[in-house]
Amino acid sequence: MAGGRGQGRGRGPGGAPLSGEEVLGAALEIVETEGADRLTVRGLAAKLGVAVTAIYWHVGDKEALLDGVVGLVIAQMGEVEVQGRGPEARLVSIGRSLRRTLLERADLVALVHRQGRTASLFQPARRVLVRELRAAGLQGPDAALAARAILSLVVGSVLIDRQVERQPAQLGDPGDLWTADDVPDDPELLALLAGPGDEAALFDYTLEVLVRAVIAPSTVD
């Protein structure tokens, strides 16, 4: 009886007993290289060189497998880079770090969202933002609103970038719609408006403006 249970657990490529961490790590590799739709219990077992029953033993069915992979993704993506000395530089670095991670691992973010774990994915970033905002002197509602505003800007920027990547070919170039009549006597501005946009530069500009606004003393009664 005990031998049957040990056989069900399986052994890794090196002959050592297979672990749940190895199963999930291999599953994450498949998701990253082939996509979540290509992840199957049978295919994962073949990758690890074990029986299908070994996958069920350590992790469970396909849904449990996806949940385990999402847990790994959340743990890996939860680290938010904070750089700089002053509050403005540190808050801006958080926004840039989070946006970069979301864009680089967009397919994994989509999987997390599909599994209903989006809130957990962003919670580490929320904690870091609130910590830095409080260090900058914001408290209570001001800190809460500022954290949500920065996070919304980051997520909105990522969603727009992804949408632009997937949109169908557009008829005409938006730059061709600008004419000298729109901005008379300012050819430099006309050229800039008609030229291609830099989404990363636009994000940085907007983030810096937002951060300066939220940490500056309010002059509104």
Buried (B, 14 or more C-beta within 10 A) or exposed (E): EEEEEEBBBBBBEEEEEBEBEBBBBBBBBBBBEEEBEEBBBEBBBEBBEBBBBBBBBBBBEBEBBBBBBBBBBBEEBBEBEBEEEEBBEBBBBBBBBBBBBBBEBBEBBBBBEEBEBBEBBBEBBBEBBBBBBBEBEBEEEBBBEBBEBBBEBBBEBBEEBBEEEEEEEEEEEEBEEBEEEEBEEEEEEBEEBBEEEEEBEEBBEBBBEBBEEBBEEEEEE
